[in-house]
Amino acid sequence: MEVSMILRIAAIGILVSVVCQVLKQSGREEYVYLVSLSGLVLALFWILPYIASLFDTIMELFSL
């Protein structure tokens, strides 16, 4: 995994946490869950090709 990917995931985590805190302070609890969920989905879409590559490598390793 590249360092830039790790930094992007860390940046989205920091951004989501800041936005969630701002929304909590303004009393928008229903949007906090949506922002958290969207940050998680975005990070998972970024990681998905690496997970697929990992499974391919494991399947090659064990000759499945």
C-alpha positions in Angstrom: 0.0 0.0 0.0 1.3 3.4 -0.9 2.0 6.1 1.7 -0.3 8.5 -0.1 -3.2 6.1 0.3 -2.6 6.0 4.1 -2.4 9.8 4.2 -5.6 10.1 2.3 -7.4 7.8 4.6 -6.0 9.7 7.6 -7.1 13.0 6.1 -10.6 11.8 5.5 -10.8 10.6 9.1 -9.6 13.9 10.4 -12.0 15.8 8.1 -15.0 13.6 9.1 -14.2 14.0 12.8 -14.0 17.7 12.5 -17.3 17.9 10.5 -19.0 15.6 13.0 -17.9 17.8 16.0 -19.2 20.9 14.2 -22.5 19.2 13.4 -22.9 18.0 17.0 -22.3 21.5 18.4 -24.9 22.9 16.1 -27.5 20.3 17.1 -27.6 18.3 13.8 -27.3 14.8 15.2 -29.0 13.2 12.2 -26.4 14.5 9.8 -23.5 13.2 12.0 -24.4 9.6 11.2 -24.6 10.4 7.5 -21.2 12.1 7.4 -19.6 9.3 9.3 -21.1 6.7 7.1 -20.1 8.5 3.9 -16.5 8.8 5.2 -16.4 5.1 5.9 -17.8 4.2 2.5 -15.4 6.6 0.7 -12.4 5.0 2.5 -13.7 1.5 1.7 -14.0 2.3 -1.9 -10.4 3.6 -1.9 -9.2 0.4 -0.2 -11.3 -2.1 -2.2 -8.7 -2.6 -5.1 -6.1 -3.4 -2.5 -8.3 -5.9 -0.8 -9.1 -7.6 -4.1 -5.4 -7.8 -4.9 -4.8 -9.3 -1.5 -7.4 -12.1 -2.1 -5.9 -12.8 -5.5 -2.4 -13.1 -4.0 -3.7 -15.5 -1.3 -5.5 -17.6 -3.9 -2.3 -17.8 -5.9 -0.3 -18.7 -2.9 -2.5 -21.6 -1.9 -3.3 -22.6 -5.5 -7.1 -22.3 -5.1 
